[in-house]
Amino acid sequence: MAGRATPLVLTLASGSPRRRALLEALGFPLRVVPPRVEEVGEDLPQDPRELALALARRKGEEVPGEWVLAADTVVDLDGRVLGKPRDRVENHLFLRLLSGRTHQVHTAIYLRTPQDLVVEVHTTRVRFRNLSQEEIAWYVQSGEGLDKAGGYGAQGLGMALLQGIEGDFYTVVGLPVARVFALLWERGFRP
């Protein structure tokens, strides 16, 4: 049986170290190409699910390659998008808003393969504990939430803020890993 002349490589259209680590943990050969796209603008949808889809598509279309994966995660608090906080003050505000409440996290994926294009969104519900001002200050001071949608990371120190998750934990982290794995596997891309 003749082998492939060149091994398959998945191009990850993302600068997220979390997405990269998840795919590397599964053993996928990666080429990381962070897209240079604007994540704000009047041309983007206001609906949080639609925004996640539009941004994942925008990122994926920006990067060349046969096998390209892009994703975008949006935190949705009653229809309001909580993006990456601009600074610690906004991070503090986001955590006050999330305290004791349930919100949704939408992670959209864009997967372009030689056979087809898959663009879909996955949603998980997250409930925060009631947080004291001291707890919020502790987390904000860590700086962990500054580069994350909603201002927190469920996989890091932010795990102490959560009361529960209904759905896929990895959707909250930024990549619905099982779904991505299945999509790649079904199309013949193996780690």
C-alpha positions in Angstrom: 0.0 0.0 0.0 1.4 3.3 -1.0 1.8 6.0 1.7 1.0 9.7 1.4 3.8 11.7 -0.1 3.4 14.3 2.5 1.8 13.8 5.9 -1.4 15.7 6.8 -1.1 18.8 8.9 -3.9 20.6 10.5 -3.6 24.4 10.3 -5.0 25.9 13.5 -6.2 29.5 12.7 -5.9 30.6 16.3 -3.5 32.2 18.6 -5.0 30.5 21.6 -2.5 28.5 23.6 -5.4 26.4 25.0 -6.7 25.3 21.6 -3.2 24.4 20.6 -2.5 22.4 23.7 -5.8 20.5 23.4 -5.1 19.5 19.8 -1.5 18.6 20.6 -2.7 16.5 23.5 -4.6 14.4 21.0 -1.5 14.0 18.8 -2.6 16.1 15.8 0.3 17.5 13.7 -0.3 21.2 13.8 0.7 24.3 12.0 -0.4 27.4 14.0 -1.2 30.5 12.0 -2.9 33.2 14.1 -5.3 35.1 11.8 -5.2 38.8 11.7 -8.8 39.7 11.8 -10.9 42.3 13.6 -13.1 40.8 16.3 -15.2 43.9 16.6 -17.1 45.9 14.0 -20.6 47.1 13.0 -20.7 44.5 10.3 -20.7 41.7 13.0 -23.9 40.2 14.3 -25.2 41.3 17.8 -26.6 37.8 18.7 -23.9 36.0 20.7 -24.3 32.6 18.8 -24.2 34.3 15.4 -21.2 36.4 16.5 -19.3 33.3 17.4 -20.1 31.7 14.1 -19.2 34.9 12.1 -15.8 35.3 13.9 -14.9 31.6 13.5 -15.7 31.9 9.8 -13.8 35.1 9.5 -10.7 33.6 11.1 -10.9 30.4 9.1 -11.3 32.2 5.8 -8.2 34.3 6.6 -5.8 31.4 6.7 -4.7 29.3 3.7 -4.4 25.5 3.8 -6.2 22.2 2.9 -7.1 21.3 6.5 -7.9 24.5 8.5 -9.6 24.7 11.9 -10.7 28.0 13.4 -12.8 28.6 16.5 -14.3 31.5 18.5 -15.8 31.5 21.9 -18.4 34.0 23.1 -19.8 34.4 26.6 -23.5 35.2 26.6 -25.1 36.6 29.7 -28.8 37.0 28.8 -28.0 38.0 25.2 -25.2 40.3 26.2 -21.8 39.5 24.8 -19.0 39.5 27.4 -15.8 39.5 25.4 -12.2 39.7 26.5 -12.0 42.4 29.2 -10.1 45.5 28.1 -8.5 45.8 31.5 -8.8 44.7 35.2 -11.6 47.2 35.9 -13.7 45.6 33.1 -12.7 42.1 34.3 -13.9 43.0 37.8 -17.2 44.2 36.3 -17.7 41.0 34.2 -17.2 38.8 37.3 -19.7 40.9 39.3 -22.2 40.4 36.5 -21.6 36.7 36.4 -21.6 36.1 40.2 -24.4 33.8 41.3 -25.8 33.6 37.7 -26.0 31.2 34.9 -24.7 32.1 31.4 -24.0 30.4 28.2 -20.7 29.9 26.4 -20.9 29.5 22.6 -17.9 28.1 20.8 -18.2 28.0 17.0 -15.9 25.9 14.9 -14.9 26.3 11.3 -13.3 23.3 9.7 -12.3 23.4 6.0 -11.1 20.1 4.5 -10.4 19.0 1.0 -13.9 17.4 1.0 -16.1 20.0 2.6 -16.7 22.8 5.0 -18.2 22.5 8.5 -19.3 25.6 10.4 -21.2 25.0 13.6 -21.7 26.3 17.1 -21.7 24.4 20.4 -23.3 25.8 23.6 -22.6 25.0 27.3 -24.4 26.5 30.3 -22.1 27.7 33.2 -23.3 28.7 36.7 -21.1 30.9 38.9 -21.0 30.7 42.6 -22.0 33.8 44.6 -18.7 35.6 44.7 -17.5 37.9 47.4 -15.8 41.2 46.5 -12.6 39.7 48.0 -12.8 36.6 45.7 -13.4 38.8 42.7 -10.4 41.0 43.6 -8.2 37.9 44.1 -9.1 36.5 40.7 -8.8 39.8 38.8 -5.4 40.3 40.5 -4.2 37.0 39.0 -4.5 38.5 35.5 -5.7 35.1 34.2 -9.0 36.4 32.9 -7.7 39.2 30.8 -7.2 37.2 27.6 -10.4 35.1 27.9 -14.0 35.6 26.8 -16.1 36.6 29.9 -13.0 37.4 31.9 -12.4 33.9 33.3 -10.7 30.6 32.5 -12.6 27.5 33.6 -9.4 25.4 33.3 -7.3 27.5 35.6 -7.8 29.5 38.7 -11.3 30.3 37.4 -12.4 26.8 38.3 -12.8 28.1 41.9 -15.5 30.5 40.6 -17.8 27.9 39.1 -20.7 26.1 40.7 -21.5 23.9 37.8 -21.4 23.2 34.1 -24.2 21.8 32.0 -22.7 20.5 28.7 -19.2 20.1 27.3 -16.5 21.5 29.6 -14.1 21.9 26.6 -16.6 24.1 24.8 -16.1 26.5 27.8 -12.3 26.2 27.4 -12.6 27.2 23.8 -12.8 24.0 21.6 -15.4 21.2 21.6 -12.7 18.6 21.4 -14.8 15.4 21.0 -16.7 17.0 18.1 -13.5 18.3 16.4 -11.9 14.9 16.8 -14.9 13.1 15.3 -15.1 15.5 12.4 -11.5 15.0 11.5 -11.6 11.2 12.1 -14.7 10.9 9.8 -12.8 12.7 7.0 -9.7 10.5 7.3 -7.5 12.8 9.3 -5.9 10.7 12.1 -3.6 11.9 14.8 
